[in-house]
Amino acid sequence: MTSLIRCLAAAAALSAAACTTLPTADWRPPAGSDLPVRAEREDAPFHPQEDYQCGPAALATVLGSAGIARRPEDLTAEVYIPARQGSLQPEMMAAARRAGTVAYRLPPEPNALLRELAAGHPVVVLQNLRFDWAPQWHYAAAVGYDLDASRIVLRSGRERRLEMTLNDFDRSWAKAGRWAFVALPPDRLPASAREADYVAAAVALERVAPDAAATAYLTALQAWPANLIARIGHGNAAYRQGDLPAAEGAFRQATLDHPEAGDAWNNLAQVLYERGERAAARAAAERAVAIGGARLPIYQRTLDLIAGG
């Protein structure tokens, strides 16, 4: 019996296992919600998994839905750990970032998952198909749901369209901490996006795909115009691309929105200096030094550069 067969058997028999005593979450939409009764991304790619390769298969489905064609075998070297016969969550999200998408971890709640599916965003979900004391971890790609029928639709294992009851799915999902993420193009905001979490995802993307992160920062600013990290990230991206006017505009806006942000004043000073506006640059650098904080030595070096120039 292969690992895959064991996995599917566990999923089918989940309601009969000892874990049925676990409480399940409330999958009913909140009062006043505009969530549709049913939704499904029928065109989401399907990749039948090989043994222990559920991670690459689920990730390929989600990336393909975002317009990035990847085969599971293309992703295996990035996410699969032979010694563990599986893939760890950090590797899954890192691979999504390397593909140029924003890997956004969902809040661990049913409504967040349903909102993403209603928006047409397939979701990588982690399940424990057995017990806490003898877990069988499994990744699947959720692609749809039907609230009237109390079912969720998954690309899972060798099943292109595996339907599970919401209760059975939730038991397996809850035993994995209700862990899930979407991988979206940087110009698309997750339906369940929370400001701090999304901006953190954009920062993580910048480490491996700075151009994609620049777009993600703009996406964040469209939703949260006063976000300091996104505004500075946008300015840094413009500076890196040699667009000093755009960088100046971003940093100046950051100082207006957050007048006590030393980083914004310091970066504005640097750009003004490079644009030949020495007096304004010095004033901005002096403001950064006056604000101080953990990066005071950096601010002081900027001021020294300007004063000595």
Phi, psi and omega in degrees: 000127182281164177300322182297315180298318177301320181298312182290325177296320179295321180295318182291328185261012188301322184292343180264356184277171182296339183286000180295346179282350179294137175290146177254158182282167177273114182267002178288136178298148177300156178303134180082003182291145176263017181296129178292156182294326180216153177201148178202134174268085188293334182271007178299130182301151177239131179231103178302132185276150167274172181305132176065009186253032182294330179298304178302323181294314180295319181294321178297323177297313183291318178295319178299323178293337177270006178089014181244105184286119175220140173263153178306321181294335176291332186262346186303314182296335182277327189239340187271131179248103185305320182297333180261353184052045180180191183232137178270153184302316180301322179293324179298313182289325178296320178295322177297321178293319179297336177279358177092013179256160173275115177270107186246118178282130183285150167303142186282066183213146183303320184300324178295317179297315180297321180296320178295317180294321178296330179278359181084023181253101174303150189233130170284125179238145176254131180237153167247108187275002180232248189233162175300320185275348177215070188290150170231098185283144182208132173263141173221167175248114175283131184235351181187177179202163173220105184289327178297321179270356182055050182226153174240148182248130184235148158269112191214128177059236177258012181259116179292326183220079179273120176262132173234149172294151179300324179294314180295316178299316185296325177298315181290324180288317180298325180288351173249021177075017185050047181275133180198153175209157172250155175235106188239153172304149186292349177265009182237127181272133174302146181295333182258016189299134170249141191308301185296321182291319180292317179297322176298323177294324177293321177298317178297323178294325183300331183293334184240338182217075187300325180293319177295322179296325178301319176292320179297323177297319177295321177299318178297319182292332175295326180273324184225080188301336184263010182291121186292314183297317179294321180294316178293321177300319177297317178296318179297321179295317178297320178297316180298327180275001178082011180266081185294322177300317179294321178297316178300316180299319180293313182292324179294319178297323178298321179290330178288318181285329185223076186296346178258016180270102182299322180300319181296316179294319180297314181293322176298319179300317181298315181292317178299321178298315181290340177268004176084011181262075190296316183295314179294324179296317180295320179297319179293319179295320178296325178294319178298315180297320179296325178289320176068212182106193186297332182258024178306318179302324178292316180299321181294321178296321177297315179297318180298320178299314182292316181295327181274349183273000000 
